[in-house]
Amino acid sequence: LQTYYRSQTVWYPSLTWIFILKDDLVPPDYTCNITQYDKSVTLPNVSRTALQSHGNGRYPDVKKEFQFALNCDASTAVSVTFEGDVLSGTDNVLKNAYSGNDNIGVQMLFSDNTPVKLETKYPVISSAQENEILKLNAYYYYKGGDVGAGPIKANTTFMFDYQ
């Protein structure tokens, strides 16, 4: 480390500091392994009249819990980001991947009922224990308009970030 001083517009060397480390400096490498997660989340069937009669928004009568089991180095901070195609007019609903039924999607919520906004990084564990469980719920979401009979499928990609 070298410090300087300035007199008007001229810089002059002042003092040089030298630091010597006793041992190698090894930054910690925090990480987690995903030991289990639900690769496919299947919501129970619901009738189109039930969706429409409930009105716009999340359909609360049908949900499916899913989770990620993590095995982490102690004190690891963990964030998660979900990506996927968004249902038009929303930022937290996955679009139906099948053609038709463009007014229905799937909304994910954290266990505290906070909707998962897609493309947003969420800190989920500030100081991990050895084993952690991240729980979420999936719901149907109806944005209004026509609904036809048929399957609904939504896809998401998740990304964990460790600090």
Disulfide bonds with the S-S distance in Angstrom:
Cys32-Cys72 2.08
